[in-house]
Amino acid sequence: MMGSGESRGGARPDFAVNLASRYARGTRWRTMFMLSTLLAIFFLCALIVTIVDDAFGYVVMVDEVDQDSLVMDGMRLETMEAPALRTVIAENLSPRRYRALEREKPFSERAQSDLHAVVLTEIVKPQVVATYTLFESLFDRNRIIQENLEANPDGTIIFRSWVTMHFLTDSLTAIPLSTGVMTAIKGTLLTIMITVLFSFPTGIAAAIWLEEYATDNRLNRFIQVNIYNLAGVPSIIYGMLGLAIFVRGMEPITSGSAFGVTSAGEMANGRTVLSAGLTLAILILPVIIINAQEAIRAVPGSLRQSSLAVGATKWQTIWHHVLPASSDRILTGAVLAISRAIGETAPLVVVGASTFLTQDPSSVFAKFTTLPIQIYQWTSRPQSEFRHIAAAAIVVLLALMLSLNAFAIITRNKLRKQKRFG
């Protein structure tokens, strides 16, 4: 009895040492996880601060034509009514440019604010000579003012938000002060719409077949392995695939000539919104398939057996029980895949996205540009003002992506509630 008691008593110090060691190991891992989370939050905050820093700040501008020379009856440009502004435009604008703007929209139908903008951009032509970030504008204001009083005595210093309503609603121009992102926003929305309409049902259907119908044989295992491999292929490879199949191989369809929308080889030439959307759909298709498979696999087998036991067919079981039970997980993976598609640039460059497009896409057979493409084009320009409008476009892209994600998350939560209480 003493021997067994001593052995039990002798084991207690070892147990205490092992227990303390396990607790210490757990504390170290917990600290590592916390530091990793804090590091991720730090980089995310640094990214947001950098974008906001470039999207706002002081701008120094010098007018090519002195606004005082356009004063009529003692009224400055900003106080002129529409008739006076039309007179200024008629007297100072070249006949050719006047006719071009008149064809876009008659001056008699333009509002006072629109006419004032025409006078500024077409006649006064303010030029940006210096730009400053938000932090420089807030904490080094006196130095900025002093420097520009000496270097640009005729310049005007204003605090500018590069994200404005005109920036959101105007089309692309070559002038940083008057350019907009509406063309890129429309291109992005049309492209993502095609991507979702093609990839979402196709991916879910493929996952259902692989999980519920396909037998475990060599061919299906080969298909499954290749789906996992395709999920890790660089996006530019998908761009080359889209160029070969959609732009060149299916040119009559993707250009619209097969439907009488445009003549073969004219303008679009297969480098259209449709080609871009299908390319991005193939890009995210493996991710959607894998995620949908995992979601379907997570549904308990007892749910299927119960449905089959009461006489339901296999398809009725899938449609009425398996899919509703896995819909929230499927939608979560789709949100992540679509978020990746929104930010893609490399495959769209290969497919033929335009870096400068002044005409908004009117259909899926039109030429296109997207927000990531436009941001890439602006950041490659040497002028500092293009860096600021690129930051403004990033703010718009983040807002668009978060809005789409929020819509998908709200839909997912509603599905969860219906599944829980329905």
C-alpha positions in Angstrom: 0.0 0.0 0.0 2.8 2.4 0.8 4.5 1.6 -2.4 1.4 2.4 -4.5 0.9 5.6 -2.4 4.4 6.7 -2.9 4.1 6.0 -6.6 1.0 8.0 -6.8 2.6 10.7 -4.7 5.8 10.6 -6.8 3.7 11.2 -9.9 2.2 14.4 -8.7 5.3 16.6 -9.1 5.7 15.4 -12.7 2.1 16.0 -13.4 2.4 19.5 -11.9 5.5 20.2 -14.0 3.7 19.0 -17.2 0.6 21.0 -16.4 2.6 24.2 -15.9 4.5 23.5 -19.1 1.2 23.1 -21.0 -0.2 26.3 -19.6 3.1 28.1 -20.5 2.9 26.8 -24.0 -0.7 27.8 -24.3 0.2 31.3 -23.1 2.9 31.7 -25.6 0.7 30.6 -28.5 -2.1 32.9 -27.3 0.4 35.8 -27.2 1.6 35.0 -30.7 -1.9 34.9 -32.0 -2.7 38.3 -30.3 0.5 39.8 -31.8 -0.4 38.5 -35.2 -3.8 40.1 -35.0 -2.4 43.4 -33.8 0.1 43.3 -36.7 -2.6 42.7 -39.2 -4.7 45.6 -37.7 -1.6 47.9 -37.8 -1.0 47.2 -41.5 -4.7 47.7 -42.3 -4.7 51.0 -40.4 -1.5 52.1 -42.2 -3.1 51.3 -45.5 -6.3 53.4 -44.7 -4.3 56.3 -43.3 -2.1 56.4 -46.4 -5.1 56.4 -48.7 -6.9 59.1 -46.7 -3.7 61.2 -46.5 -3.4 61.3 -50.3 -7.2 61.9 -50.9 -7.3 65.3 -49.1 -5.0 68.3 -48.8 -3.9 71.7 -50.1 -3.7 72.3 -53.8 -1.9 75.3 -55.3 -3.4 76.4 -58.7 -2.5 79.1 -61.2 -5.0 80.2 -63.8 -3.9 80.1 -67.4 -6.4 83.0 -68.1 -6.9 85.6 -65.4 -10.5 85.4 -64.1 -10.5 89.2 -63.6 -10.2 89.6 -67.4 -13.6 87.8 -67.7 -15.5 90.1 -65.3 -18.6 91.6 -66.8 -20.4 94.6 -65.3 -18.4 94.2 -62.1 -19.6 90.6 -61.5 -17.1 87.9 -60.9 -17.5 84.5 -62.4 -18.9 82.8 -59.4 -21.7 85.4 -59.1 -22.7 85.5 -62.8 -26.1 84.2 -63.9 -26.5 81.7 -66.7 -27.0 84.3 -69.5 -23.8 86.2 -68.6 -21.9 82.9 -68.5 -23.1 81.9 -71.9 -21.9 85.3 -73.2 -18.4 84.7 -71.7 -18.3 81.2 -73.3 -19.4 82.5 -76.7 -16.8 85.3 -76.7 -13.8 83.4 -75.4 -14.2 79.8 -76.7 -13.0 78.8 -80.2 -15.9 78.2 -82.7 -14.8 74.6 -83.1 -14.8 73.8 -79.4 -18.0 75.7 -78.9 -19.8 73.6 -81.5 -18.4 70.4 -79.9 -19.7 71.3 -76.5 -23.0 72.5 -78.0 -23.5 69.1 -79.6 -22.9 67.3 -76.3 -25.6 69.4 -74.6 -27.0 72.8 -75.8 -25.8 75.7 -73.6 -29.3 77.0 -73.4 -30.3 73.8 -71.4 -27.3 73.9 -69.1 -27.6 75.1 -65.5 -25.6 77.9 -64.0 -23.3 75.5 -62.2 -22.6 73.5 -65.4 -21.9 76.7 -67.3 -19.5 77.9 -64.6 -17.7 74.6 -64.7 -17.3 75.0 -68.5 -15.8 78.4 -68.1 -13.3 77.2 -65.6 -12.2 74.1 -67.5 -12.3 75.4 -71.0 -11.4 79.1 -70.6 -9.7 79.8 -67.3 -7.9 76.4 -67.3 -6.5 76.3 -63.8 -3.2 74.4 -63.6 -2.0 72.5 -60.6 1.5 73.5 -59.6 1.8 71.9 -56.2 -0.1 69.4 -54.1 0.2 68.4 -50.4 -1.0 65.5 -48.4 -3.6 65.8 -45.6 -1.0 65.6 -42.8 1.2 68.2 -44.4 -1.8 70.5 -44.8 -2.9 70.1 -41.2 0.5 70.3 -39.4 2.7 72.4 -41.8 0.2 74.9 -43.0 2.4 78.0 -42.4 5.3 76.6 -44.3 3.1 75.7 -47.3 1.6 79.2 -47.5 5.0 80.9 -47.1 6.6 78.7 -49.8 3.9 79.4 -52.3 3.7 83.1 -51.7 7.3 83.2 -52.8 7.2 80.7 -55.6 3.7 81.3 -57.0 2.6 84.8 -56.0 -0.4 84.6 -58.4 -1.4 81.1 -57.3 -4.4 80.2 -55.2 -4.2 77.8 -52.3 -7.3 75.8 -51.6 -8.0 72.8 -49.4 -9.3 70.1 -51.7 -11.1 66.8 -51.3 -10.3 64.8 -54.3 -13.4 62.7 -53.6 -16.2 64.9 -54.8 -19.6 64.5 -56.3 -18.2 65.6 -59.7 -15.5 62.9 -59.4 -18.1 60.3 -58.9 -20.5 61.4 -61.7 -18.1 62.7 -64.4 -16.5 60.6 -67.1 -12.7 60.2 -67.5 -10.7 63.2 -68.9 -7.0 64.0 -69.2 -7.3 66.9 -66.7 -6.9 65.8 -63.1 -9.1 68.6 -61.7 -12.1 67.6 -63.9 -11.7 63.9 -64.4 -14.2 61.4 -63.0 -14.6 57.7 -62.4 -18.2 57.1 -63.6 -16.9 55.3 -66.7 -14.8 53.0 -64.5 -17.6 52.4 -62.0 -20.0 51.4 -64.7 -17.4 49.1 -66.2 -16.7 47.5 -62.8 -20.4 46.9 -62.1 -21.1 45.4 -65.5 -18.0 43.2 -65.3 -18.9 41.9 -61.8 -22.5 41.3 -62.8 -21.4 39.0 -65.6 -18.9 37.3 -63.3 -21.6 36.6 -60.7 -24.2 35.4 -63.2 -21.8 32.9 -64.7 -19.6 31.7 -61.8 -22.1 31.5 -59.0 -24.7 29.0 -60.5 -21.9 27.1 -62.4 -19.8 26.7 -59.3 -22.6 25.5 -57.1 -23.8 23.1 -59.8 -20.3 21.6 -60.1 -20.0 21.3 -56.3 -23.4 19.5 -56.1 -22.4 17.0 -58.8 -19.0 16.4 -57.2 -20.3 15.9 -53.7 -23.7 14.3 -54.3 -23.6 12.4 -57.6 -20.0 11.7 -58.6 -18.6 8.3 -57.7 -15.2 7.9 -56.1 -13.2 6.8 -59.1 -9.9 7.8 -60.7 -11.4 10.3 -63.1 -13.3 12.2 -60.4 -10.3 12.3 -58.1 -8.3 13.7 -61.0 -10.9 16.4 -61.6 -10.9 17.2 -57.9 -7.2 17.6 -57.7 -7.1 19.8 -60.7 -9.8 22.1 -59.2 -7.6 22.6 -56.1 -4.6 23.3 -58.4 -6.6 25.8 -60.5 -7.5 27.7 -57.3 -3.8 28.6 -56.9 -2.9 29.5 -60.5 -1.7 33.1 -60.9 -4.5 35.4 -62.2 -2.5 36.6 -65.2 -2.6 33.0 -66.6 -6.4 33.3 -66.6 -6.0 36.5 -68.5 -4.1 34.7 -71.2 -6.8 32.0 -71.2 -9.5 34.7 -71.6 -7.5 36.3 -74.4 -7.3 33.1 -76.3 -10.8 31.8 -75.8 -13.1 34.8 -75.3 -11.3 37.7 -77.1 -10.0 35.7 -80.1 -11.8 32.3 -80.2 -15.3 33.7 -79.4 -14.9 37.1 -81.0 -18.1 37.1 -83.0 -20.1 36.4 -79.7 -18.1 38.6 -77.3 -17.9 41.6 -79.7 -21.7 41.3 -80.4 -21.3 40.9 -84.2 -23.1 37.6 -84.1 -26.1 39.4 -82.7 -26.0 42.3 -85.0 -24.8 44.7 -82.3 -21.6 45.6 -84.2 -19.8 44.5 -87.3 -17.1 41.9 -86.9 -13.8 43.4 -86.1 -15.2 46.9 -85.6 -14.3 48.9 -82.5 -14.9 46.2 -79.8 -12.9 43.4 -81.5 -13.7 41.0 -78.7 -12.1 43.2 -76.0 -15.4 43.9 -74.3 -17.1 43.8 -70.9 -18.4 40.3 -71.7 -14.9 38.9 -72.3 -13.7 40.5 -69.0 -16.6 39.2 -67.0 -16.2 35.7 -68.3 -12.5 35.8 -67.6 -13.0 36.8 -64.0 -15.7 34.2 -63.7 -13.3 31.4 -64.7 -10.7 33.0 -62.3 -13.0 32.6 -59.2 -14.8 29.5 -60.3 -12.4 27.0 -58.5 -12.7 29.0 -55.3 -16.5 28.9 -55.4 -16.6 25.2 -56.2 -14.2 24.3 -53.4 -16.1 26.4 -50.9 -19.5 25.1 -52.0 -18.2 21.5 -51.6 -17.0 22.2 -48.1 -20.4 23.7 -47.2 -22.4 20.8 -48.7 -20.0 18.3 -47.0 -20.7 20.0 -43.6 -24.4 19.1 -43.8 -25.1 16.1 -41.5 -25.7 12.9 -43.3 -28.7 12.2 -41.0 -30.5 15.1 -42.8 -30.2 13.4 -46.1 -31.2 10.0 -44.7 -34.2 11.4 -43.0 -35.4 13.0 -46.2 -34.8 9.8 -48.3 -36.5 7.8 -45.6 -39.9 9.6 -46.1 -39.8 9.0 -49.8 -38.1 12.1 -51.2 -35.9 11.7 -54.3 -32.2 12.5 -54.2 -32.8 15.8 -56.1 -35.6 16.8 -53.7 -33.3 16.1 -50.8 -30.6 18.3 -52.3 -33.0 21.1 -53.3 -35.1 21.3 -50.1 -32.7 20.3 -47.4 -29.0 20.2 -48.4 -28.8 23.5 -50.2 -30.9 25.5 -47.6 -28.7 24.1 -44.8 -25.5 25.1 -46.6 -26.6 28.3 -48.3 -25.0 30.7 -45.7 -21.6 29.0 -46.0 -21.8 29.0 -49.8 -22.7 32.7 -49.8 -19.7 33.5 -47.5 -17.3 31.9 -49.9 -18.9 33.6 -52.8 -18.5 37.0 -51.1 -14.7 36.4 -50.7 -14.4 35.2 -54.3 -16.3 38.2 -55.7 -14.2 40.6 -53.6 -11.1 39.1 -55.2 -12.6 39.6 -58.7 -13.4 43.2 -58.0 -9.8 44.1 -57.3 -8.2 42.1 -60.1 -6.1 44.0 -62.6 -3.6 41.6 -64.4 -6.1 39.4 -66.3 -8.1 42.5 -67.4 -4.9 44.1 -68.8 -4.3 41.0 -70.9 -7.9 40.8 -72.0 -7.7 44.4 -73.2 -9.1 46.8 -70.7 -8.7 50.4 -71.8 -6.5 52.7 -69.6 -8.1 55.8 -71.0 -11.8 55.6 -72.0 -14.0 58.7 -72.2 -17.2 57.0 -73.3 -19.2 55.1 -70.7 -19.9 51.4 -71.5 -23.5 51.1 -72.8 -23.7 47.3 -73.0 -21.8 44.1 -72.4 -20.4 44.4 -75.9 -18.7 47.8 -75.3 -15.1 48.6 -74.6 -14.4 48.9 -70.9 -12.2 50.0 -68.1 -12.5 49.3 -64.4 -11.6 51.0 -61.2 -8.4 48.9 -60.5 -7.3 49.5 -64.1 -7.8 53.2 -63.7 -6.0 53.3 -60.4 -3.1 51.4 -62.0 -3.0 53.9 -64.9 -3.1 57.0 -62.6 -0.4 55.7 -60.2 2.0 55.2 -63.1 1.8 58.8 -64.1 4.7 61.1 -62.8 2.5 64.1 -61.9 1.7 64.3 -58.2 -1.9 65.2 -58.8 -2.6 61.8 -60.4 -1.4 60.2 -57.2 -4.1 62.0 -55.3 -6.9 61.1 -57.7 -5.7 57.5 -57.6 -6.1 57.6 -53.8 -9.6 59.1 -54.4 -10.4 56.2 -56.8 -9.2 53.7 -54.1 -11.7 55.2 -51.7 -14.4 54.7 -54.2 -13.3 51.2 -54.9 -13.3 50.3 -51.2 -16.7 51.8 -50.7 -18.1 49.9 -53.7 -16.5 46.6 -52.5 -17.8 47.1 -48.9 -21.3 47.9 -50.2 -21.4 44.7 -52.3 -20.0 42.7 -49.4 -22.5 44.3 -47.0 -25.4 43.3 -49.2 -24.1 39.8 -49.4 -23.6 39.5 -45.7 -27.0 40.9 -44.9 -28.5 38.3 -47.3 -26.5 35.6 -45.7 -27.7 36.6 -42.2 -31.3 36.6 -43.4 -30.8 33.1 -44.7 -29.4 32.0 -41.4 -32.4 33.4 -39.5 -34.8 31.7 -41.9 -32.9 28.4 -41.4 -33.0 28.8 -37.6 -36.6 29.9 -37.1 -38.2 28.8 -40.4 
